[in-house]
Amino acid sequence: VSCIWVLKFITSEKTTVKLRRIYLKPDLKIIFAICSLGISSFIMISTESLLQISFNNRLSIYGGTTAVGVMSIMNTLLQCVSLPTQGIMIGTQPILSYNYGAKEYSRVRECFKFVIKLTTGATILIAGSIILFSDLFVHIFTTDQTYIEFSRWSIKVFLIGMTIFGLQIGCQQSFMALGQAKVSLLLACLRKIVLLIPLIFILPCFLADKVFAVFLAEPISDILAATVTTITFLTRFDKILEVGVQVKKGD
């Protein structure tokens, strides 16, 4: 029903950009460009199952059903941090892309500065609230005292790195909006595939508290990924806009 409604709208007189048959001819160049920009988001979403399998596998061995149960609660709370920032960036990407394509580079800078403050502020506020009032949030899911006691320390460890997740998602998604598909793809792989999943299996080999080691993999990967992504973006951002300025002068 929603699909029919959208199709009716974009073929009607109400929209300034209409869907026309002449534009429906497949163009491989455009298709590849779309796929290259979307692949980083695809990887971020598709690796969630592999990530949860890795967490549950290690926790079931080292911490039993209690650790796995608390992990499911924390994973939901983690989404309470990540999903709002992803929503912000989904809304911001068209604005960044439009102004970049229109060669309004001052607007691109202003938009990025605003959205990075917004996403970082959101993650600090939401993750910080969950860490400070962990009992309150865990009570939403269970009243079992064993789970509550276990979550009091594990949530603090697991979510501390998410306080700066706004930097990671803000910079990585901005790369995508500015047409930097390859860089965006590499940064999308960094947090989960390169860092988090290997650390889940590696850290327990070096720490006595195996359950703590598994949970510690999350903040380490979050902090490292956010740091690398932010530095990479800040070092490349001006160059990306400078290239655009040169093209504009050439035009």
Summary of the structure (lengths in Angstrom):
residues: 251
radius of gyration: 21.2
end to end distance: 44.4
largest distance: 67.7
contacts: 754
relative contact order: 0.12
helix: 86%
strand: 0%
